[in-house]
Amino acid sequence: MAKKWHEKGPEKIAEHLEGCLSCLSFPESHRRRIRTTNGLERFNQEIKRRTRVVRIFPNREACVRLVSALALEQSEEWLTGRRYVDMSELEEPRRVEQETEEAMVIER
């Protein structure tokens, strides 16, 4: 495994470098949150925990219903709960860009 990584790893990183560094285009306060997969890992742990409680599902649809309910619950928590990232920091540069574009159109 290590030998394969040494052969193909640098190629893959160079190939996908833009994607790997995309978190750097966000404000500093957002980087710590978006560069990791902690939220997704926590969600997966919760699914695993809840499915262990049930142990045996009567059919596939029952499992899908449980996981869908958990996903909906998580989505609502992210929307209404404590702010994970402050989106106003992203809106400010966008507003400046729009004003600049409008000024350029008016000048023409």
GICORTA-V596734 format. One record per pair of residues at least 24 apart in sequence whose ideal C-beta (glycine too) atoms are under 7 Angstrom apart, sorted by the first residue. I is the first residue (numbers start at 0). GAP is how many residues later the second one is. If there is no record, write none. Layout:
i;gap
I;GAP
I;GAP
This chain:
i;gap
26;62
28;57
28;60
29;55
29;59
32;51
32;52
42;31
45;24
